[in-house]
């Protein structure tokens, strides 16, 4: 539960930044071009998350069976 509290605290403290990032993520969907640094950062966050997600899927079974 401490991680959820930390996440909520970060969301509360940085909520204006997260709103700007989410808007910057959605805007290029209609314009079909990344124009601002915030839009670029938002899409780089998405692209950088893909390898982490794939790695998590690849090793999930190994770590689940390791603890049992």
C-alpha positions in Angstrom: 0.0 0.0 0.0 2.9 2.5 0.5 3.4 2.5 -3.3 -0.2 3.6 -3.9 0.2 6.4 -1.4 3.4 7.5 -3.1 1.7 7.4 -6.5 -1.3 9.4 -5.2 1.0 11.9 -3.6 3.0 12.4 -6.9 -0.2 12.7 -8.9 -1.6 15.3 -6.5 1.7 17.3 -6.4 2.3 17.2 -10.2 -1.3 17.1 -11.4 -0.8 20.2 -13.7 2.2 18.5 -15.4 0.2 15.3 -15.9 -2.7 17.1 -17.4 -0.4 18.9 -19.8 1.3 15.6 -20.8 -2.0 13.9 -21.4 -3.3 16.8 -23.5 0.0 16.8 -25.4 -0.4 13.1 -26.0 -3.9 13.5 -27.4 -3.4 16.7 -29.5 -1.1 15.0 -32.2 -3.8 12.4 -32.8 -5.9 15.0 -34.5 -3.2 17.1 -36.1 -1.0 14.1 -37.1 2.2 16.0 -36.1 4.2 16.5 -33.0 4.9 20.2 -32.7 5.9 21.1 -29.1 8.5 19.7 -26.7 5.7 18.6 -24.4 4.1 16.6 -27.2 7.4 15.0 -28.0 8.0 14.1 -24.4 4.5 12.5 -24.1 5.1 10.3 -27.1 8.6 9.4 -25.9 7.1 8.2 -22.6 4.8 5.9 -24.6 7.6 4.6 -26.8 9.9 4.1 -23.8 7.3 2.1 -22.0 6.9 -0.5 -24.7 10.2 -2.3 -24.1 9.6 -2.4 -20.3 6.1 -3.9 -20.9 7.5 -6.5 -23.3 10.2 -7.4 -20.8 7.7 -7.7 -18.1 5.6 -10.1 -20.2 8.7 -12.1 -21.1 9.9 -12.8 -17.5 6.6 -12.8 -15.7 6.2 -16.6 -15.6 9.8 -17.0 -14.4 9.4 -14.7 -11.4 5.9 -16.1 -10.6 7.3 -19.7 -10.4 10.4 -18.6 -8.6 8.5 -17.5 -5.5 6.4 -20.6 -5.1 
